[in-house]
Each structure stands twice: as C-alpha cells, then as structure tokens.
Amino acid sequence: GAGRAWSTCFVPLSTEIDASTARVRSRDRLAGLELTCEIEALGGGGLRLRHRITNLDPGPYQLDWLEVALPVPDRATVMLDLSGRWGLERVSQRRVIADGLWLRESRGGRPGHDSASVLCAGTDPLRFGRGEAWGVHVAWSGNTRYVLERQPSGLTTIGGGELLLPGEVVLAEGESYTTPWVHAVASDAGLDGLAAIQHADLRARSPRPRRPRPVTYNTWEAVGFDQDPDRLLELADRAADVGAERFVLDDGWFSSRRSDRSGLGDWWVSPQVWPTGLAPLIERVHGHGMQMGLWIEPEMVNPDSELYRRHPDWTLGVVGRPAALRRHQLVLDVGRPQVRRHLVDSLESLLSEHAIDFVKWDHNRELIEPAGPDGSPAAHAYTVGFYALLDALAARFPAVEWESCAAGGGRIDLAVLERVHRVWASDTTDALARQSIQRWTAQLVPPEYVGAHISAERNHQTGRRLDLDFRAGTAFFGDLGVEYDLMAEAEDLDGLAAWISLYKRHRELLHSGRTVRVDTPGSAVWIHGVIAADASEALFAYVQLEDTVADPIAFTTPGLAPEARYLCTRVHPADSGGLGPDVAGRALATIGLAPPARKPETVMLVHLRAVA
Ligand code: DGJ
C-alpha cells in the first residue's frame, strides 16, 4: 500500500555465475522485498543489466521506480545524448557534467523521435575517435527514463529504466516486476568505440537480418494513398528493372483506407481498390524474383472503421474525457488479451492468405492518457502487449522479416531490435537531413538494420532538390531502398540502376564492417566509412554538406591497418577510376587523399583495398 517500504536496505543472499551471466539475489526482510540483479556479458563486448523485485509481504507494494545505475569515473567530465523531432530524429547534444541530475524521459508510450537513445559520459574531448567513454541504452519500446547524476561529492552515475506512471505497478504477495535491460558499453576509443560494441552486441544476437539485405522498393512517396493496381503492377516492373529485390506496398491497400481518416483496424484487402485482390501484384512481384512486403499499423484504429464501431471500448483513454485524436486515430489497448486475440486472428488470416515476405509495422501516434478500462494507467501493459502481439505473429510466420516504423524513427530500441530486422530511421528521406539522422542512428544501430531510401530528386518532405549521386551516396550507408515514382519522366532510371548495382557489389562489406565517423574541423565536411573486420578493405564517403571559405580539408580515412598499403578507387557508376598508386594505411589516416573539388551537397565515395 501507499508508503509501505519506501526506504529499503537490501542485504545480499547469494550470487550465481554461469558462462555469461551473474545473478545477485538480495533481500530486505523488514520491507518484505527481494531484489535480483542480473548482469550479462554480450557477444560484442558490452553488458546488459536488469533488476527484478518481488513482494514477499502479504500487503500490496506500489513500485514507483526501479532503475539500473552505474558509476562512471570522475575523469568523465562531459556528456552526450540524442534528441530530435518527427522528421529529424537523433540530433546529438553535448554538455559539461555539472552537479545535479540530467533526466531524459519519454512519455508517449514509445522511445519517441526525441529519444535520448544513448546516454554517454566521457573524458574531454569526447570525439568519434577519441576519449574514454561510457554509454547506456534502455532496451524498452515504451516510456523510458535516462539519468545521469553527479553528486556534489563527485560520484557520477548513468543509467535508466522504464518510466512508470502513478500506480502502474502494484505487486501483490509473490508478484515481481522486472526492469528493461539496460545496455552498458565502455571504450577508450571515443564514440565510435562505443558504437562498435553496440553493433557487435546486436550482430551477435538474433534475429539476424538475412544477408545480403534485399534492395527495397517502397510505394509510399510514389503513390501515397492513391493505389491503382495497374500503376502498381507497372511500378513493380520498373522496380525490378532498376534492381529492387523487395517490393513493399505501403499504407492504403485495405478496407476504407483512402486517406488517413478511415480504415485503421480493418485488416482486409479493399475490394474497391483491389477488385481482384492482391494476388496479381504478389505474383508479379514474385515473378520478378522480388520479395513482397506489406504495411500494417496493428495497434491503431480510426474511429471511422468497422472495428471501432464494433468495439469502441477497446481504445486507451480516460472514460468520460474526449479521446485525444492524432492523425485521426486512437490507440488500441493491446495490453488486453482480448484485443490482442482479435488482432492476431485478423493478421494471421491476412498473412496466411497472402504470400508476404516482409511486414512494415507502423505506429503513427503517441499514447496520451493511456488508461485501461478501469481508468488505471496501462502504458506498461501496452508495451508488454505489443511484444506479445509481434512475438505471436513472428512465431506463426518465422520466414517473414519485420520492420519497426513509428512515423519514422519513433520506436528504435534494442528490445524492438530483438524482434525486427529493420528500422525506418525517419519519415524524412531528404539525403542532406539523412546524413545527420544516419550518422547518429549509427551510435546504436549498425547500417544493415537502418532503412535508407533513395527518394525523388525534389524531396517529398523538405522540397529540397538533390542530385542522384548525393541521394545514392547517402543511402549506400544503410539498408538501401528506393522510394519514388519510377514512372516520373524527369528521373534517371539508368543512373539509379547503376548506383544500385554498385551498392550490391559493396553491401557485404557495408553490412558487416566497423563504422567509422571521422572527426573533421567545422561543419562543412563529414567523412565516414565502413572498414572490414580484417581491415582488408573499406568504403569511405567524403560528404561536402555546405560551402566554406576555408580550403577543403583532406580526405582522411583512419582505422585501416597502418602498415598495409591500399589501392584507392573512386566508387561512381560513370567515373570509377583508380586514385593513383597504393598508399599506406598510416598515411591515409594522417595525410589522407586529396579532397575532391568543393561543391556543396556532394558526396565522393572511395573504396580502399589492401594490396598483398
Ligand atoms: C509513416 C511512415 O513512416 C511512412 O513511411 C508511411 O508508411 C506512412 N506512415 C503511412 O501512413
């Protein structure tokens, strides 16, 4: 009950250690609570930690918060985490660590577009390639907290956990609550060192995206809700022509979904739009040897839908208050078994009646006042329910690959990544914005998981015009796809096909190597690349974001084997010449290659191969 065991003092009872995990059990007899702390060493060099608390007392125990906190040494004097917004996710921010608390919360029932994502402390200067660094990530797809605290005494801790709403977890006798896993990494090689461990940890876990990653074509920015079967059949032909290996039919294929105002919840193929069903399109797609993908948004409902008319009480919200609509939709209470059962049944029929290889799972609005039927907070149960729903479908359709999308990158975390094979980093496909979004998404997620699409010359979101070389050279460093109208006359489809075929030549390296972001002075040029695990080859990008007064900086490519000599070749469909005699790895790291002629919004890709 309220106020019970508000102050605790746990005494260790036992420690169990097996190959990769340690479990420390402790008890507070007076408070009637048992706490187990689990620490697991992961395959890539990181750790993950979590706590389980059990109420041993006959009276109820209300848990307000329980988090993982780890000390960092006093020489960590600066910190970095991420923020952002819809369409511009994962923007880094830095501060000097001062006495007090740095708290980042997400309250929208998902990590959010502004998620801290990684909270790092480090020695000053903390750079991509320099500095001792310590970082945490909260592997939870719901409400979260990230905390960095420095006591005036000098003790600094970093950590986090789930943000619990008032009264959300009340444990009866014998009941337990387990915190999300908190991933912890440490490196003396700066932010890239931390990212390398995160990537290796994730790569060592399942589900591993099957490789080679298929080049995806997505219909959203080409046709929006305006789905015309003949046009889509033709788009599938064109997608295959340019080298796509997966065709994803996005929002708009089902029930009354002709705009975002209607149809969510009714997961059957629209007989008006698709009078002969999806089979002809699926056959065409498979006939081209491409995989078939389909968009769904299972956790949501439009009030204008059959589902809502039948079950208006299945949504989250405080009864008696007007429900908060966002994008004309409400959130289903997937924490309730009955709601989940319905969704599993309808999606199971959809996926068994259609040969679908890939599902893009969207979540387009935040939870606001997530109350269950009795008015009590239901965000925790919602997140657990989301996992149960996805897990049930994934178990039923083991060959399907899944993508986590939440109006772009609103639900990217290591718990959802234990379940999906891809994340959609942002609704913004503008390559200039993507340079930054992908640069910082890489702090947590390796490139082969991060959907990166070449979109139209004039960007759908920003209206900016960027040429194909820049758009393709940006999408190269992710799980590449294409998302624009391939029937539009202005577009250079041969050029696109040539870029895709170049990417296919390099994707094995790009999807297995170590990501390097180079510390460059100023903000006009970014250099980044991927180096093979054995340093036998690498691919680097010199990205001129904007014009500058200063002379162009050298194209340095650190991280190669210092003694090895590398042959450097430009990677470009029309201009892929060698860049002179071979150069030592050490010289490439320090002196670098001559920078390309300066032009804003350009990217130059270089492949480096060690010569025997
Ligand atoms: C938001 C996603 O991020 C987009 O890619 C697209 O799938 C739309 N939703 C569809 O409603």
Residues whose N, C-alpha, C, O or C-beta is under 5 A from the ligand:
A	BS01	DGJ	W220 D250 D251 C405 A407 G408 D427
